[in-house]
Amino acid sequence: MITEWTGKIFAWSTLLMVILICIDVILRYLFNFTLIWIIELEIYFFAITFLMASGYAFKYDKHVRVDVFYTKFSPKKKAWTNLIGGLFLLLPWAVISTYVCFNYFLKSWYINETSAQPGGLPAIYVLKFILFLGFLMLTIQAIADILESVQTIREEPKVNTDKLT
């Protein structure tokens, strides 16, 4: 539910990013100047779009996967593949990234980090907090996917009763 909500809300950040890029391009090529804060906002919105929707993309299986063998697997074999990959690859990586990004954010917030560029944005820690939130959403979705895989593995196979009668 959290993943669903964040994915749908932050999908709109793509539109805002496109608008900012269009403004930047118009300023750069028609008026021969640019504003640093617009470029930095483009980076912020790219991070928001990519990171905050990562859990949503994972939930709906829209992430990158090599499907050479996976598509031909039975539901239980897919569940085993997802369980092993989730437990030993995705979850450790997501948890470590969440932890590192949280510390990264805290240090930035503590020193009230701002852009090093003249005319840049204040509060760089906001972007670093987005990094943390994005990995937190991915971690939550990874746990949900692992639990769903366990549930699929534990389900009894369904017997086709039509053939029995």
N, C-alpha and C positions, 0 to 999 in steps of 0.2 A: 504494500500500500504506500509506504514512504517512497519507494523507488518509482512507483507509478506517478505519484504526485510530483516529485522533483523532475522526472523526465518530461512530463507534459508542460510544467511551468517553465523550465529552463530551455525547452525547445524554442521558445520565443526569443531567447537571446541570440539565436542565429539571425533573425530578422534585424535586430538592433545592430549586430555586427556588420551585416551587409549594408545597412544604411550608413554606418560610420565609414566603411570602406569607400562607398560611393562619394561621400562628402570629401574624404581625403583625396580621392582621385581627381575630383572636380577642382579642389583647391590647388592640387599639385600641378595639374596639366593645363588648367585654364588661367589660373592666377599666379602660377610659379612660386607657390609657398605652401608650407604645411605647418600644422600645429602639433607639437610633440605630444600634448595630452590626448589628441585624437588617436595618434598611433598607439599610445599606451592603452587607451580604451579598447582599441581593436584587439590587442593582446589579452586584455581582461575578458572581453566577450568570447574570444576563441577559447580561453581556458574554461570559462563558465559553460559554454556549449559542450565542449569535449568532455570535461570532467564530471559535470553534474548530470549529464545524460549517459555516462558510461554504465552505470548500474541498470538503467532502463534498457539500453541496447543489449546488455548481457541477458537481462530477463527475457527479452523477446528473441534471443538467439540471432541478433543482428550484428554480432561482433565477428572478428576475423577468426575463421576456423578452417582447417584443412579437412575438407569433407570427402576425401577420396574413399575412405573406408566407412566412416561414421554414418553416412546416409543409408548404407545397406545393413546396419546393425539393427537388431531387435530392440524394442524399448528397454528391456533389462540390460542388454549389453551397452546401450547408450547411457543408461543410468550408472552402470559400473564405470564407464569411461569418464563421465562427468564427476562421479564421486572421487575417483583416484586423482584426476586432474585438479579438481577443486581442493581436495585435502592437501595434496603435495606440491601443487604449483600455484594456483590462484590465491588461496587463502593465506599462505605464508607471505607471499609477495604483497598482497593487499594490506595485511596487518602491519607489516614492516613499513610499507609506504605511508600508511595512516599515521603511525607513530613518528616517523621521521618528519613528515609534513607538519604534524602538530608542533613538534619542537621548533621547526623552521618558522612557523607562524608565531610562536611565543617569543622567540628571540627578536623577530621583526617588530612585534607589537611592543615589547619591552623598551626598545630603543626608539619607538615611534618612527620607523623607517619611512623615508620618502624617496621619491625618484631622484636619481643622481643627475638627471637631465634638467637643464634650465627650462622652466615652463612645463615640467612634467607633473604627474599626479602626486598628491600627498597620499599618505596611508597605503604604502605598498603591502602592508600586512593584510589588507583586505584580499588581495590576490593570493597571498600565501594561505589565508584561511580557506579560500575556495579550493586550493589544492588539497588541504586536509579534508574538507567536506566531500569532495569528489571521491577520494579514496575511501572515506568512511561509507559512502553510499555503495561503492563497489564491494566493500567488505560485507556489508549487510546483505546485499544481493547474493554474494558468494555463499554465505551461510544458509540463506534460504534455498539456494540451488542444491547445496549439499544435502540439506534435510529432505528436499523433494526427491533427490536421487535415492536416498535411503528408503523413503516411502515406496518408491517404484520397485526397488529391489525386494522389499518385504511383501509386496502384494502377491496374492495367490494367482496363478494363471487362470484365466477365465475359460470355462469349458463351453464349447459351442453345443447347446442343447438341441439345436435344430437337427443335427446329424444323429442324435441318439433316438429320436422318435420315428 
